[in-house]
Amino acid sequence: MSKVIKFIKDNLFVTVIAAAYLVLSSISPSIGGLGVKNSLYYIKEMFMIMPVIFVLTALLDTWVSKETITKFLGKEAKAKGVMFSFLLGSISAGPIYAAFPICTMLHKKGVPIRNIVIILSSWAVVKIPMLLNEAKFLGFKFMIARWVLTVIAITIFATITDKLVKDRDLPQFASVKNSGVSINRESCMGCTICTKTYPKMFSMESKKAILNQQDEVDMPLLKIAIKACPVMAIEFS
């Protein structure tokens, strides 16, 4: 019984969704079946898209220096950073969930929360292909008016969020520490690559990587594990 309770606690979100589908299916089997079908479709889509996004994020993290990112998107960029954040979100392609790994990487490299909110919001509602279709079907005047009001709203919400949410509130700043090594368990996808690369340092618990107590760190192995992590959940400082 304790194992079942532990499993439910570790997978609370999935358990709640599964329970909701069961209740919905018992009330209306057709609607419940349609819901499951749609969910499976989007899960399949995510499995096809996210590996590409993880690879792209890793490449951007390697190729683009922190100095370059902070120059155009950091706190010191000010108005220029806001402009480039809107531009980055507007020209990006793919579903909104593809933006989260990229924004995590940008935040780790010094992009403030304000600009992260702008990128995510622009990605969701003011992408260029969306604006072109909006102008085609609803008219250019409607598109411009909606775009201006949306940009103003995003800027206001981003500024408020930046005041309310601090860097220390985000998951990557609540990592487990061990000899300078940290794991962002919220980002960890449970791929087990780190445990296979450096088993003395990393192990799995509740489908997430954890740190084992180590007096000394094998830096060559640690560097390999850090580079191999597809979601960049491991850091060394």
N, C-alpha and C positions, 0 to 999 in steps of 0.2 A: 504493500500500500504506500509506503514511504517513497518507493522508487517512482510510483505513478504520480504522486504529488510533486516530487522533484522535477519530473519530466514536464508536468504542466507548468510549473513555475519557470523553468528554463525556456519553454516554448509557449509562453502565455498568449502572444499575439496569434500564432498559428492555431492554438487551441480555441480561442474565442471565434476566429473566422470559421473554423470547422464546425463549431457548435451553432453558429449563426446559419450556416448552410443546412445543417440537419433540421433546425427549426423551420427554416424557410421551405425546405423540401417536404416536410411533413404537412405544412399548411397548403402549399401549392407545388406539387411535384414538377410541373412544367417550368415554372419560374425558377425553382431551385436547380433544375437540370440546366437551364439556360445560363444561370449564374456560374455554375461549375464549368460549363463549356467556355464561357468568356474568360474566366480566371485561368484555365489551362492554356488558352490562346495567348494571354499576356505573359504567363510564365514562360511559355515556349519562346515568345518574342524576346524576353529578357535574357534567356540563356543564349540566344543568338547574338544579341547586341552587346551585352555587358563584357564578355571576354575581349571584344575589340576595344571597348572603352577603357578597360583596365590596361591593355597594351599601349593605347594612345596616351593615357595618363602617365604611365611609366616613362614613355619616350619623352614627353613634354617635361617631366620632372628631371630627366637626365640632360636633355639638350638645352633647356631654357634656364638660365641662371637665376638665382634669387634676386640678384641686383637688377636684372632686366625686368623681372616681374614687379618688384617694388617701385621701380622707376616709373612704370606706366599705370600700375594698379594699387600701389601702396598708399599709406596714409599721407606721405609727403606729396603725392601726386595731386591731392586735393581735387579741384574741378576737372583736371585732366584725367584723374583716376575714375571719376564718375562717368565721364564721357566714354572712356575706353571700356568701362564695365558694361555700359549700355550697348556699345558696339559689339563686344565679344558675345554677349547674350543674344543679340539680334541676328548675328551671322551664323550662329551655331546651328547644327542639324541634329536630328534625333529626338527621341522622347525626353521629357523633363528628368526622368530618373537617371538618365545618362549624365546629367550635369553634376550630380552629387559627388562622385569620385573626383572629378576634375576640380570642383570647388574646394573639396577637402585638401587636395594638393596645393591649390592656390593659397588657401588660408595658412597652411603650414609654411609657405614661403613668404608670408608677410602681408597678404591682402586682407584689409580690415573687414569686419563683419558687414559694414555698410555696403561695400562694393560686392561682397558675396551675395547679399540679398538682391542687389540690382542685377547681377548676372543671372541668378536663378529666376527672378521675376521676368526679366527680358526674354530669357530662354522660353518661358512659358507663354507669354502673351504678346510680345512685340517682335517676333522673328520676321525677317524680311519676306520669306515665302508666304507667311500668313497675311502680312500687310498687302502683298500683291493680290492675293485671292480676295481679300476683303474689299480692296478697291474695285476689283472686277465685278463682284456680285452686289456690293452695297454702295458703291460709288466712291470717288476720290475724296469728296468733301467729308463724307462720313468717316473714312479711314483716317484722314488727317486729324479731325476733331477727336476721335477716339484715341489716336496715338498720343496727341498732346496731353489729354487728360490722364491717360494711363501712365505716361512718363512722370507727370507731376505727382501722381499718387504713389508710384513706386519710390520716387525720391523721398517723399515724406515718410513712408513706411520704413524705408531703409535707414533713414536718420533716427527714427524712433527706436527701431530694433537695435541700432548701434549703441544707443544710450542705455537700453534696458538689458541687453545681453553682452556679457564680457567674454573675452577669450577663455578665461578660466572655467566658464560655464559649459564649454563645448567638450564632447567626449574625449578628444585626443589630449586634453589637458588633465584628464582624470585617469591616466594610465598607471599601471602597476610599475613600480621602479625596482631595479635590481642591478647594482654595479653599473649604473649609467644607462642601462638598457630599459626601454619602455615599450609596452604593447598597448595599442588602442583597441581594446576588446570590442568596442562598438563597431569599428571598421572591419575587424577580423571576420573572414568568411568561412573559417574552418577548413581550409584547403589542405592542411597538415604539411605543407611544403617546408616550413621552418623546422618542424619536429623531425623530419627526415634529413634535413640538412645539418641541423645542430641539435641532436636529441638530448645532449647533456644540459643544454640551456632551456629548450622549449619542450613542452608537453601539452596534451589536450585535456580540457575539462569542460564538460557541458558544450561540446562541439566548438569550443573557442580555445585559442592558444593561451597558455600561461607560462610564466617564467619559473624555472627551477632555481633553487639557491645555488649560487656559484661563487667561489672565492676569487677565481680568476676568469677572465673572458678570453676565449680563443678568437682573436680579432679576425683572422682570415675566414673562419667559418661564419662568424657573425656578419661580416660584410657580404658574404654570399647569401646568407639568409635574408638580410635586409633588401638586397637587390632582387632576390627571387620572389619576395612577397608581392602578389599581384595588386594588393590594395594599399601598399605602403603603410602597413599598420605597425611596423617595427622601427624604432628610432634608437640612436645611441648618442649620448651627450657627455 
